[in-house]
Amino acid sequence: MDSTKRIVLTFPREQVNKPIVYRLIKDFDLVFNILDADITPEEEGLMTLEVSGKQDLINKGLAFLKENSVSVKPLKTEIRWEENRCTHCGACVTICPAGAITIDRATMKVSFDKEKCISCELCVKPCPVRAFEVIL
C-alpha cells in the first residue's frame, strides 16, 4: 500500500553537493514533490518534501537519509486561514512561495488553497489582522 509523508530535511554542509535526494528515487522507488528548498553550495541546506511510495521503502529511504547525516523531521505544522478576519489587503500574496495565497484582481478578494500550502509560515507575520495562524 502506498503512503505519503511530508518531511523537512536539513543537509549538513558536507552533504549539500551530493545526489542524496536522487537516491530516494533510484534506490527506494520513491516519488517526491519538493515543496520548498533553500540549498546553497558550501552551506547547510533545508528542503521540505512530500514523499510517496510503499511504507517499507519510505522507512528505508528515511533511514538512508539519516545514515548520510541528513536530519529528517516530520512536517507537523499546518496553516489555518480565518477568512472572516481577512481584510483582503493582499500583504500575504506576494510572500507565499507555494502560490497557496492568491488574489482575484477583478474582485480584490484573497483566497487560500490549503492543498498548495507548504506550512512555511511566511504569511503569518505580514498579516495585519492575524488572519493566518499556525496549528501544531
Protein Blocks (a to p, Z undefined) as FASTA:
>chain_A
ZZdddddddddfklmmpckllmmmmmnopacddfbdcddehiacdddddddddfklmmmm
mmmmmmnopacdddfbdcdddfklpgolommmmmmmnopaccdfklopacddfklpgolo
mmmmmpmnlpaccdZZ
